[in-house]
Amino acid sequence: MKMKSVFLMTHLGSGAKYLTESLNQIPTISCIKTNKLYSHPTDLVLNKYFKTVIDTLEFNHLFTCKALYSQPFIYFINRLQDVEGYSHTSLLSYYLFRLRRLYEMASQTPNSIFLTYDDLLTADGQKLLVDFLELKEPLEIKFSESPEWTWHSEDLNKGYEKYLEKFRNLDLRQINRA
């Protein structure tokens, strides 16, 4: 069995937990959150018991190794939800800085896909992920009821829309918006 490592690049408050919980229902996938620092190619996480290991990264400092840019990446963003333990100011600063870093990485990682939370609510978004991960069966993602977005600041919405447009203009596999 050929093993591969995939990075799920996201941010705090993205709702990625629903995606990772669903991916962990697939016997050939281990979706983890190691909080490991990827600073050298030997840091790559593989596990002989799973065909695919997906490490979820939510912070910029955890990934500094450009030699690993050849690995597959899933970029997953969302409008920011409230995150316990963070003030509005610090969370907004983190979020905008994180979106910028995700975009910078995505522009240099062609073996990648880009999805939003809203994309994964659609059959096309789920099919894109299934095809990317080379799954044999459809993925059943169990989302919560329509999430409540609690940080409706103008800066937040402008930041999200700005980076959403930037991501959409990259040459990544994503939902065709024609």
C-alpha positions in Angstrom: 0.0 0.0 0.0 1.4 3.4 -1.1 1.3 5.8 1.8 1.0 9.6 1.5 0.9 12.5 3.8 -1.6 15.4 3.2 -1.8 18.8 5.0 -5.1 20.3 5.9 -4.3 24.0 6.1 -7.0 25.9 7.9 -7.6 28.3 10.7 -9.1 28.4 14.2 -12.9 28.7 14.0 -13.2 27.3 10.5 -15.4 24.3 11.3 -12.7 21.9 10.0 -13.6 19.6 12.9 -16.6 18.3 11.0 -14.4 17.6 8.0 -11.8 15.8 10.1 -14.4 13.8 12.0 -15.9 12.6 8.7 -12.5 11.8 7.2 -11.6 9.7 10.3 -14.6 7.4 9.5 -12.7 6.2 6.4 -10.6 3.1 7.3 -7.7 4.1 5.1 -7.4 7.7 6.4 -6.0 9.0 9.7 -6.9 12.7 10.1 -4.8 14.1 13.0 -3.7 17.3 14.6 -0.2 16.8 15.7 0.8 20.5 16.3 4.1 19.3 15.0 6.6 21.8 13.6 7.4 20.9 9.9 10.8 22.5 9.5 12.6 19.7 7.6 11.5 17.0 5.0 12.1 14.3 7.5 9.3 15.7 9.7 6.7 14.2 7.4 4.2 12.1 9.2 3.4 8.6 7.7 1.7 5.7 9.3 2.0 2.1 7.9 -1.6 1.4 9.1 -3.2 4.1 6.9 -2.9 4.9 3.2 -3.3 8.6 3.9 -2.4 10.6 6.9 -3.9 14.1 7.0 -2.3 16.6 9.5 -4.5 19.6 10.3 -2.5 22.8 10.8 -4.0 26.0 12.2 -0.9 28.2 12.9 1.7 29.7 10.6 4.7 28.8 12.7 4.0 25.0 12.3 5.0 24.8 8.7 8.2 26.4 7.5 9.7 23.7 5.2 9.4 24.8 1.6 10.9 21.4 0.6 7.5 19.9 1.6 5.6 22.1 -0.8 5.5 19.2 -3.2 3.1 17.4 -0.8 -0.7 17.6 -1.4 -2.5 20.3 0.5 -6.1 21.0 1.3 -6.8 24.7 1.9 -10.0 25.1 3.9 -11.2 28.5 4.9 -14.4 29.9 6.4 -15.8 33.0 7.9 -14.4 33.2 11.4 -16.5 31.7 14.2 -16.0 32.7 17.8 -13.1 30.9 19.4 -13.1 30.6 23.2 -10.1 32.2 25.0 -9.4 34.8 22.3 -10.3 38.5 22.4 -12.0 40.0 19.4 -8.8 42.0 18.5 -6.3 39.1 18.9 -8.6 36.7 17.0 -9.1 39.2 14.1 -5.3 39.8 13.9 -4.6 36.0 13.9 -7.3 35.3 11.3 -6.2 38.0 8.8 -2.5 37.0 9.2 -3.4 33.3 8.8 -5.4 33.9 5.6 -2.5 35.8 4.2 -0.1 33.0 5.0 -2.5 30.3 3.6 -2.7 32.3 0.4 1.1 32.7 0.1 1.5 28.9 0.5 -1.3 28.1 -1.9 0.3 30.1 -4.6 3.4 27.9 -4.3 1.7 24.5 -3.9 0.2 23.4 -7.2 -0.7 19.9 -6.0 -3.5 21.3 -3.9 -7.2 22.0 -3.6 -9.1 24.9 -2.2 -12.4 24.6 -0.4 -14.6 26.8 1.8 -17.0 25.5 4.4 -19.8 26.5 2.1 -18.2 24.4 -0.8 -18.3 21.3 1.4 -22.1 21.8 1.9 -22.4 21.0 -1.8 -22.2 17.8 -3.8 -19.6 19.4 -6.1 -17.4 20.4 -3.1 -17.6 16.9 -1.6 -16.8 15.3 -5.0 -13.8 17.5 -5.4 -12.4 16.3 -2.0 -13.3 12.6 -2.8 -11.5 12.8 -6.1 -8.5 14.6 -4.6 -8.1 12.0 -1.9 -8.8 9.2 -4.4 -11.6 7.7 -2.3 -13.6 4.9 -3.7 -16.9 6.0 -2.1 -18.6 9.3 -1.5 -17.7 11.2 1.7 -20.5 11.8 4.2 -19.7 15.0 6.1 -21.8 15.6 9.1 -22.0 19.3 9.7 -23.7 21.1 12.5 -26.8 23.0 11.9 -26.2 26.3 10.1 -23.4 27.8 12.1 -23.8 31.1 13.8 -21.1 33.6 12.7 -20.5 35.7 15.8 -17.8 38.0 14.5 -19.6 40.2 12.0 -17.1 43.0 11.9 -16.6 44.9 8.7 -12.8 44.2 8.8 -13.4 40.5 9.1 -15.8 40.4 6.2 -13.5 42.5 4.0 -10.6 40.2 4.9 -12.5 37.0 4.1 -13.9 38.3 0.8 -10.4 39.7 -0.2 -8.7 36.3 0.4 -11.6 34.3 -1.0 -11.2 36.2 -4.3 -7.4 35.7 -4.2 -7.7 32.0 -3.7 -10.3 31.7 -6.4 -7.8 33.2 -8.9 -5.1 30.7 -8.1 -4.4 27.6 -10.3 -5.7 25.2 -7.7 -8.3 22.4 -8.0 -11.5 24.0 -6.8 -15.2 24.1 -7.6 -15.7 25.5 -11.2 -17.5 28.8 -10.8 -18.2 29.3 -14.5 
